[in-house]
């Protein structure tokens, strides 16, 4: 029997276009980046697609149901996360309906709707 290979973990991030000029950011509840702004997201569970993980994690952290519009990019630098080598797949998403109510849940201690013009100062 071959030994199980050691491989990077796979994560997803959601860039939620909340309005024409704003996105949703969370403040992390847990280390290593507690209190820091982040995109909603998390690790892919065994048996789910990256798209399913993005939709699930986004809802778990923001209470917003989303639809995925497109792949933004893949971020795979081995040392980008102090917890270990993670490959993060980022998607552009939009709320499923206009009545979605943003709410910080799960790994998010707070949630903010941030205008693009404010991003350079956060």
C-alpha positions, 0 to 999 in steps of 0.5 A, spaced: 500 500 500 502 506 497 503 512 503 498 517 502 501 523 499 502 530 503 498 535 499 496 542 500 489 544 502 484 547 498 480 553 500 475 558 496 474 565 497 468 569 495 469 576 492 461 578 493 459 584 488 454 587 493 452 593 489 455 597 483 461 599 487 462 595 493 464 588 496 463 584 502 469 583 507 469 579 514 473 580 520 476 574 522 474 571 528 480 566 529 487 566 529 492 567 525 489 573 522 484 574 528 481 581 527 483 582 520 479 584 514 478 578 509 474 575 503 469 570 506 471 563 504 474 557 507 476 550 506 473 545 501 470 539 504 471 532 501 466 530 496 464 537 494 466 542 488 470 548 489 463 552 487 459 548 492 464 550 497 464 557 495 457 558 496 457 554 502 462 558 506 459 564 503 453 563 506 456 560 513 460 566 514 455 572 511 448 569 511 448 571 504 446 566 498 450 567 492 451 565 485 458 564 482 459 569 476 466 567 474 473 565 476 478 570 479 484 566 480 488 561 483 493 563 489 498 558 491 504 561 494 506 555 499 508 560 504 502 565 504 498 562 510 502 561 516 497 555 517 501 551 512 500 550 504 493 552 502 491 553 495 485 558 494 481 559 489 477 566 488 470 567 485 466 573 483 460 572 486 453 576 487 447 575 492 442 571 489 437 576 491 436 583 492 433 581 499 439 577 502 441 580 509 448 580 511 450 578 517 457 575 520 456 568 522 461 562 523 468 564 523 466 572 522 466 576 528 464 582 524 462 584 516 462 590 512 460 592 506 466 596 503 466 601 497 472 600 492 474 607 493 475 605 501 479 599 499 486 602 499 485 605 506 483 599 509 
